Structure formats: C-alpha cells, structure tokens
Amino acid sequence: MTTVQVPSASQWGSLTASRRALLIHGSKSSSHTFHRVASTLAAKGYLVVAPNLLGHALRKSGADFLVQTLADDLLPYLQAAEYDIVIGHSMGGLVVLSLLKYLPKTRPTSVVLVDSSVELTAEQMADQRVKVYNNFKTNTTAEEYMTLNPLWTREDVIWRLLGTQIARVTNYDDYLNGNVPWSFSHLFADKPAAATLTILIADPRLNGTSKLETVAKFKDIRAVIVPNTSHWIQYEFPEVIVEEALRNIEE
C-alpha cells in the first residue's frame, strides 16, 4: 500500500466522516485562522483539514516564493482524499485557484475564496505593502486588536498574533516580489465544470483586498460582498463562509 506524506496541518471532526473540507490560510497566518469555520463544519459532519503553508507555522520556505509552489506542496492532500469543500483566505485563495486543475472533473466541489486579490497593479501592490508595514510595525497588543476589531473573539486575536510570530518575517515581501505581475484570474478557467466557485468580498469601506469589479466579469463565478466585514471575514462572520460553502453543495 502506498503511503502519501502530507505537510503539517490542523484537523477537526471525525476521521470516519463521509464529507471532507480543505481550508487554506493566507500569508503571515496559520491553519488556525479558520478555527471557527472548521469547528462549525465539523459539527455538521465534516472532517476538516487545514494545512500550514510553506514558510508558515515554523515550516521552512520552498525553493521559491511562487504561489504555484505553495499549491504543489499541498498536492498530497488531493492525492490522499477528495474534498467536498475547499476554502482559501487571502493568498490561500490564490493557492486554491492554483489547485483547481487538480480537483475531480465529475465530483461536485464547493470552492470559496475569502477576500483574495486575484489581480493587483504595481500601484496597488505598493499600497498593500504600506498597509502591511503600518500594521506590523506598531506591535499591536491583543487588547488593542480586540478594541480595533470588536467582532473578533480573544481566541481569534491569539491565533492572529501567533500566526504572525511563527511565520517567516519576510514572507509578505517575498511573495509579492515572487509573483510579479500579481495576476491569477486566468486560473478561473481551470475550474472543473462540476465545481462551483464563490468569492466573498470584504465591505469596500473597510479596506478589504478583493475588488468586485475585478471578478464580476467572469462567468460562473459567484461574487458576494459581505457588509460590515474587513479582510478577516473568518473572524467576523464565519457563518457566512460556512453558509456559502454549504449553499453550493446543497444546490
């Protein structure tokens, strides 16, 4: 019998569950960014697996900083099992797009991207750098995070801080520099006909990263703006992510 070696991951639910979900975190984060989404899906009968990307959660970086390299590292998960639901947040959504070509051609798969930037101009990339630098240079405390983000729980804050601390310090720059031009919308074409794809977009007033005008032009892609939420939809309205994922399955 062939044994498939898979990268480190967090897991929720029963190993005997008949349904499976794969959750992929974003840059300077970790598998536990999805702890509330994962717990809810597990309670609904799913075995939930959330891998840690290369260069995150104390893992070494890959040979380069291409998003495709991150995706290729997770291929063992798709070789070991088939998933009913696949969700990615931020850069994790781009990893999901890079894995679309490996999804089953006939088995229905519900794919949800959570505020992922599929296209960025050079100017937008520069703006993103400034936002990230300003965020991390302030050494925000847990109490300050909770004040700034009243919808977050203390557990959300702890996982956010920990994910930042156990990721490579230069990750954000490395992945921006390693994926120029920042262009991933062409990967929509790799979606199998049996799969559904939803993009959840943060409230434009709250500095999210995904833009409706970027994805609205693509057929067979459902784009949903989530009111009153920032880039961190999994902390603020995890139930929306679960509802959208299950909605695609139930339809």
Secondary structure, 3 states (H helix, E strand, C coil): CCCCCCCCEEEECCCCCCEEEEEECCCCCCHHHHHHHHHHHHHCCEEEEEECCCCCCCCCCCCCCCHHHHHHHCHHHHHHCCCCEEEEECHHHHHHHHHHHHCCCCCCEEEEEECCCCEECHHHHHHHHHHHHHHHCCCCCHHHHHHHCCCCCHHHHHHHHHHHHCCCCCHHHHHHHCCCCEECHHHHHHCCCCEEEEEEEECHHHCCCCCHHHHCCCCCEEEEEECCCCCCHHHHCHHHHHHHHHHHHHC
